[in-house]
């Protein structure tokens, strides 16, 4: 029996095992007191609340005409119905999407291996499960990222179906899914498109490509209708030749390393455990090493391997957009890992009789298990102070809030389940209704309204009306108009 082949009676348990392992590996984080949601996640959490209440149908991340989020909003609202509105409900819903993506990633690799099941497919999928890259992001509701991850795996599974299964319906569905990925988070398409082209030429079924295009066109029509009337609070910068920054090219290796650690908050890198750094280094260096090994095997065998070549192109394309996209934001590099693992798998299949490969995979998986466990201790925010701030607001019966802290308003509204309505400094925001409500409340004298922000020692010491919260936040009950204007709040249309 070849090392990479799983016996049929064992292979049938691969998917249940993956589901169990994926959930169990996240259990330490789910049970940790450090479990948190950032401001953008709280926006998605509020979107799900509005959907559950029948208030609206939030399809895109508030304030944008991109970042299709409904496939995240829907499961979150279902978990809300089961267990109430909470951070845990959001995280479990996102873990569900990640797990679906994991299952289809495995099924795609198994199809690529041209056997029902493979140790290689199973072990490479476990590399993805236990990678620190997805330690946090496997449960992060960031308006499209996990949608794109999940659907990319589904598309890969559909693409590598046998030719006789490349019928009209799956091809149309593939086209629709490609458009949803584009609308959710298009960065995944950089590596997916080469696989798409490769598969069409491999099976010589251009009829499937035609039906896929039809599905794509149908999807464009649907999304054009869905986008009517959307607000455009945030518009991403246009990408073109003027966007090329050669300084970004120089920083690609470092940014890839940071992204593979999974230890960051927006653009702030938070130094992780040594084992996580080691895993990130292994993953980063595997890109050139595995590529050279693959080239060497083809030279020795005097035979081209199409999957290896196209997966290498997918990796190259996923690195290539970092020339025009700021790689200092590590989340933009997340799609790279899946294509790197596909390249690793293609070389592993070429070397399927090499006994060292499963051993190496197993060692890295075990290291990843330790790394993931250690993520339960990662603290990105002062959760204790945030809860104390909420308690202070409750003690003062605050109903409306001026938030000087960027994104803080979303977190406080989520924590209070919108019993407190908050707004930021500007008179325009992702959800204009909140600004209007706070402005109207401020003009009345019978409502309790407060000011909060991140701790500023000079500001807090300027008046005894400021109540500090562990030198993380400040609270000011019923702030005067002069103070709000001084802090830059727009109280009327400007």
N, C-alpha and C positions, 0 to 999 in steps of 0.2 A: 504493500500500500504506500503510495506517495505521501510525503509528509503534509502537503498542503490540502489533501483531500479528506473531508470529514465523512465517515461512514453515514449512510442514509439515516439509520436509526438514531444517530447522534445529531446530525445536521438539522433534523426537524425541530430540535429544541433551541436552535440558535436565536430565533427572534424572541421567544419568551425570555431567554437568558439576557438578551440585550436590553429588553424593556426593564427587567428587574435590576440589572446592573446599573443602568442609567439612572434610575430613580434612587437606588440605594447609595450610589456614589455622591448624590446631592443631599442626602439626608443630614449629614453634619451641618451643612450650611442652612438647611431649612429649619433645623432645630436650634440654631445659634442665636443668641441675643443680638448678634451683630447684623442679622438679616435687615436689609434696608432697600429703599427705592429712591432713585435720584429724581430730580425735578421733572425730567422728561417722562420718566416712567409714571409719575403721578398724573401727568396729563393723560396718558393712555388709560390709567386707572379711572380717572374721572369720565373719560369718554365711555368706558364700559358701564359706569354707573348710570350715565344719561341714557344709554341704550337699554339697560335693564329696566329703567323706570318708564320707558316708552317716550322719553322726552324728544329724542331725535335718532337719526340713523347716521352715526359718525363713521364715515368710510375712510377718510384721510386724517392724518395727524393734524390736530387743530392748527389753523392758520396757514396751511400749506395746500398746494394742489399736487403734491407728491407725498410719498411715505404712506402708501396704502396700508391701513392698519386694521381693517375690519376682521381679518382672519385672526387677529390677536384680541380685538375687542370682544368677539363672539365667545371664545372659550373663557375669557375672564368673567364675563357676565354670567356664564353658566356656573362657574365656581362661586361667584358671589351668591347666586341663588341657593347653592348647597351649604355654604359655610359663612356667609356674610361678607361684607366689604372689609378686606384686610390685605396686608402685604403678602401673607402666606397664600391667599387665594390667587393673587396676581402671579406669584412665583410658580405655583403649581400649574396654572394654565399655560405659562410659557414653557415650563418643563415638558408639558404634554406635546407642544409643537416641536420642541427639540427632539423628543423621543421619536416622534413620527418621522422626522428628518433622518435620525439615526437608522431606523428600521429600513427606510428606502435607500439610504446610502449603502447599507449592507446588501440589500437585494440587488442594487445596481452592480456592485462589485461581483456578486455571485453570478450574475448574468454575463458580465464581462469575462469572467473566468471560464465561461462556456460549460459549467457544470452546475448541478443543483446547489451545491454548497461547497465552501472552501474554508480550510483553516485560515488561509491568507486573508480572505474577505472578512472573516470573523475577527481576526487579530488586528487587522488594519482599522476596522470599525471601532474596536476597543481603543486603539490609539487616539481616535477622534473623541471618544467618550471621555477618556481620562486626560486629554490635553488641557493644560492650564489656560490655553487660549479661550476655551469655552467654560471655564470654571464659573465665572460670573455671568457670561453672556448666554449661557444655556437657559437662564431664567430671567433675562432682562427684557422688559417690555419697552422697546425703543422705537416703536412705530414703523415696522417693516423689516427689520433685520432678521428676526426669526422666521418671518413669513418667507423671505427670500431664501434663507437656509433650507427650510423644509421643502419648498417647492422646487429648488434646484435638485435636491435628491430625488424627488418624484420624477422630474424631467429626465434625469440621467437613467432612472429605471425604465421609463417609457422608451427612451432613445435606443437602449441596448436590448430591447425585446427582439426575439427572432423575427426574421423578415416576414414570415407568414402572419405574425401578429401586428404588423405595422399597417393596420387597417384605417379606415376613414375616421372613425370616432376617436381612437387614441391620438391620431395625428392632429385633429382639430383641437382636442384637449391640450395637447402639448403646445400648440400655438397660443392658446388662451393663457396657459400657465406662464409662458415666456413673457407675455405682456404684463401679467400680474407681478412677476418678478421685477420687471422694469419699473412698474409703478410703485412697488414696495421699496426696493433697494437695488438699483441697476448695476452696482459694482459686481454682483455675482455673475452677470452676463459676460464679463470680460473673459472668464475662463470657460464658460459654458458654450459660447458660440463656436469655438474651434471644435469641440466635441460634436456639436450639431452638424457641422460641415463634414467632419470626418465620417460620421455615421452614415450620412447620405451617400457619400462616395463609396463607403465600404459595402453597403447592401445594394447599391445601385437602384434605390427605390425613390425616384424623383417625384413619383406620384404622391408619396407621403409628404415630401417637402411642399408640394403644391397645396395639399390639404392643411398643412401646418400654417402656411401663409394665409389661407382662408380663415383659419381660426384666429390668427393674429389680427387680421383686418376686422373680423367681427368684434374682437376684444377692443380694438381702437374705437370702434363706433360706440360700444357700450360705455367705455371710460370717458369718451368725449361728452356723453350725456350726463354721466355721474359727476363730472367736474364743473358743470354749470353752476355758477353762483358761489363757488368756493372763494374764501378770502385768501389773500396772498400776503400775510404778515411777514413771512420769511421766504425769500426767493434765493435759491443757491446761485453762486457765481457761475457765469457762463464759462464753458471750457473750450479752448481753442489754442492756436499757436501762441497767442499772447499769454496763455496760462502756464506755459512751460517755464519751470524754474530749475536750473541746473544745480542749484544749491540743494534742492530736494533730492536730486539723483544721488548726490554724495551721501545723503543721510539715510538712504534706503536700508542699508544693512542694519544700522542702529534702530531704525523705526520698526523693522520687521522683528528684531529681537524683543523690543518693548511690547509689540502687539502679541507675540507668542507667549509672553509671560501672563497675559490676561490681568495684570495688576496695575490698573490705572483708573482714573476717574476723569472723564472727558479727556483733556490733554495733560493731566497731571499724573506722572508716573509715581507709583508707590512701591518702593523696593520690596520685593517679596522674599520668601524663604529661599535659601541657597539651592534647594532641590528644584524649585520652580525655575530659577535662573539657569540651572544646568539643563533642564528639559528644554527650555527655550533655545539655548545654545545648540543642543543636539538637533532640534527641529530646523533651526536656521541653517546650520552647516550641512544638514542632510540634503538641502537643495542642490548645491554644486556637486557634492560627493555622489549622490544617487544618479545625477545626470551623467557624470563621467563614467560611472559603473555601467549604466545603460548603454552608453556609446561604446564602451569597451566590449560588452557582450555582443552587440551587433557586429562589431568588427571581427571578433573571434569566430562568431557563427556565420559571418558573411550573409546575414539576413536582416532586413529591416523589420522593425516591430512598430506597426502603425500606432498602437495604443500608447506606447512609450513616447513616440515622437509627438503625438497630438497632446498628450498630457503635459509634456514639457512646454509646448506652445501655450497651453492654458496657464501654466505657472508663469511663463514669461509675460503673457498679457496681463495677468493679475498683478504682476510687479510693474508692468509698463505704465499703467495709469497713474502710478505714483509720481510720474514726471509732471503731471498736470493737476494732481490732487494732493493736497497737503498731507503727507504721511506722518506728520507729527501728531495727527489725531489717530491714535492706534485702531479705533474701531473701523476705519476705512480699509484696514489690511486684513480683517477677519476672513473674508472670502478665500484668501490665499491658501489657508491650511487644507481645505478639502481637496484642492487640486494638487497640492504637494503630496498628500496621502495617496491620491490616485496615481501619481507618477511613481511613488514608492511601491504601490501594489503592482503596477505594470512590470517593474524590474523584478519584484519578488516572484511573479508568475514566470518570468524568463529564467529565474534561478530556482525553480520549485523543488529541486532535489537537494538544495543546499540546506543542511541541517542547522547552520548557524543562524539563519534568518528568523525562524520561530523563536529561538532562544533570545535573540536580540530584541524582537518585538515584545516578548514577555517581560524582559527586564525593564524596558521603557514603560510598559503598561503598569508595572508594579510601582515604579517611580512616580508615575502620574497619579496613582491611587493615593500615595502619601501626600503629593502636592495638593490634590483636591481636598483631602482631609484638612490640611493646614489652612485652607481658605476660610474655614469657619472662624478663624481668629482675625481675619482682615477687617479693619475698621476704616471706612472711607468718610464717614460723617460722625459727628458727635450726637449719636442717637439719644443719649440720656438728656442732653440739653434741649434737643428738639421736643422731647416729650414734656420736659419741664416748662418749656415755653407754651405748649398747648395747654397744660394745666393752669398756667398763669392767665391765659386768655379765658379759660373756662371760669376761673375764680372771679374775673371781672365781667363776666357775662358778655364778652365781646361778640358782636354779630357781624361787624364789618372791619376790614383791615387794610391799612396802607403798608405795603411791604417794600422796604428799601433794598432787601436782598434779592438779587436776580434768581429766579426759579423757586425761591423760598415760598412764594405765594401759593404755588401749585401743591407743594408738600403739605402746607398747613391746611389747605382746603381738603386734600385727600384724607389727612389724619382726622379731621373733624367731620368727614363725610358731608362737606359743604354746609354744615351748620354755621360756619364762618365763611363769608365771601370776601375774597381778597383781590387786590390789584397791585400792579407794579407802578413804577414812576411815570411812564409815558401814558398818554391818553389812548393809545392804540395797543392792542395786545392780541394774542392768538385767539382769545375768546372774548370779543367785545362786550358781551353781556355782563361779565364780571365788573368791568370798568364802569359801565353805566350804573350798575346797582350800587357800587361803593360811592360813586359821585352823587347819586340821588340821596343815599343815606346820609352823606356828609352835610347835605343842605338841610336835613331835618335835625331837630333838637332832641327827639325822643328815642334815638338809637345809640347803642354803645359801639363806639368805633375806636380803634387803637392803631398805633404805629409800631412796627417791628423792623428789625434789620440786623445785620451781622455786627458784632461788637466793635465799637469805635470808642476808644478810651477818652479821647478829647471831647467827643460829643456827649458821652455819658456823664462826664464830670462837669459839663456846662450847665446842668440842671438836675436838681434832686428829683424831678419827675421821671427821669429815666430809671428804669429798673433793670440792672444787668442780670443776665442768666448765664452763670458760669464763665463769664468772659467769652461766650460764644455768640450770644445774641443780646439785644436790648429790647425793652418793652416800654411804651409810653401810652398811657390811657388818655383818650380824648385830646389828641394833639391840636394845637392852635394852627390856624391857616398859615401864619407867618413861618412857623417851623416847617410845615410841609413844603411851602414854596422855597424856603432856604435849602431844603434837601433835594430840590429839583422836581418835585411832583407837579405834573400838569393837571390843574384842577378845572380847566376849561379847554375847549378846542383852540388850538394854536396853529 
